[in-house]
Amino acid sequence: MPVSHGIRNVPFCLSPLLSFLDFLQDASGIKIELPANVLKTARLTPDTPVTSRSRNMNFDVALEQILHSAGGYPPLDYDEHDGQITIIAARPPEKE
């Protein structure tokens, strides 16, 4: 599974969400798509500030951390398909 790639250093403090996703894409070689309609639904922009100062973490952990940092409602999540990541709006939990 490609999202298990290691990322050595994630030095972002109040940086634009899109900059962080570009960094992850460059560091991992995994294509990341951020659809404009997802940002609009979550009431966010590509410039939404995010923070992460971790070292030696897996790609999926870094991505989850930063999507959580972005906030938004509904919150952001991601879907992996054919080695590519697409940022999506999180689905509400299913009721039992």
C-alpha positions in Angstrom: 0.0 0.0 0.0 1.7 3.2 -1.1 0.5 5.3 1.8 3.0 3.6 4.1 5.9 5.6 2.6 8.1 7.2 5.3 8.4 11.0 5.4 11.6 12.2 7.2 10.7 15.7 8.2 7.4 17.6 8.2 8.3 21.2 9.2 5.1 23.2 8.6 3.7 25.8 10.9 0.6 27.7 9.8 1.4 26.9 6.2 -1.2 26.8 3.4 -2.9 23.4 3.0 -2.0 23.2 -0.6 1.7 23.8 0.1 1.7 20.9 2.6 0.0 18.6 0.1 2.5 19.6 -2.6 5.3 18.8 -0.1 3.8 15.3 0.6 3.4 14.7 -3.1 7.0 15.6 -3.8 8.4 13.7 -0.8 6.5 10.5 -1.6 6.0 10.5 -5.3 2.3 9.8 -4.7 -0.2 12.0 -6.7 -2.6 13.9 -4.5 -5.7 15.5 -5.9 -7.6 18.2 -4.0 -10.9 18.9 -5.7 -12.2 22.5 -5.3 -15.7 21.2 -4.6 -14.4 19.3 -1.6 -12.8 22.4 -0.2 -16.0 24.4 -0.8 -18.1 21.8 0.9 -15.8 21.8 4.0 -15.7 25.6 4.0 -11.9 25.7 3.4 -9.5 27.2 0.9 -6.2 26.0 -0.5 -4.7 28.7 1.8 -6.2 27.3 5.0 -3.3 27.3 7.5 -2.1 23.9 8.8 0.6 22.8 11.2 2.8 19.7 11.5 6.2 19.5 13.0 6.8 15.8 13.1 9.8 13.7 12.0 10.0 10.2 10.6 6.3 9.5 10.2 4.4 7.5 7.6 2.8 9.2 4.7 -0.7 8.2 5.9 -0.1 9.5 9.4 1.3 12.8 8.1 -1.7 13.2 5.7 -4.3 12.4 8.4 -2.6 14.8 10.9 -2.7 17.7 8.4 -6.2 17.0 7.3 -7.3 17.1 10.9 -5.3 20.3 11.4 -7.2 22.0 8.5 -10.5 21.6 10.3 -13.5 22.1 8.1 -17.0 20.8 8.3 -17.4 18.1 7.2 -13.8 17.3 8.0 -11.4 16.3 5.3 -10.4 12.7 4.7 -8.8 10.8 1.8 -9.4 8.0 -0.6 -6.7 5.9 -2.1 -7.2 4.3 -5.5 -4.7 3.0 -8.0 -1.7 4.5 -6.1 -3.3 8.0 -6.1 -4.8 10.0 -3.2 -7.9 12.1 -3.6 -8.9 14.4 -0.7 -12.6 13.9 0.1 -15.1 15.2 2.6 -15.4 12.7 5.5 -18.5 10.5 5.5 -20.6 10.6 8.6 -20.4 7.5 10.8 -23.1 4.9 10.0 -25.8 4.6 12.6 -26.2 1.2 14.1 
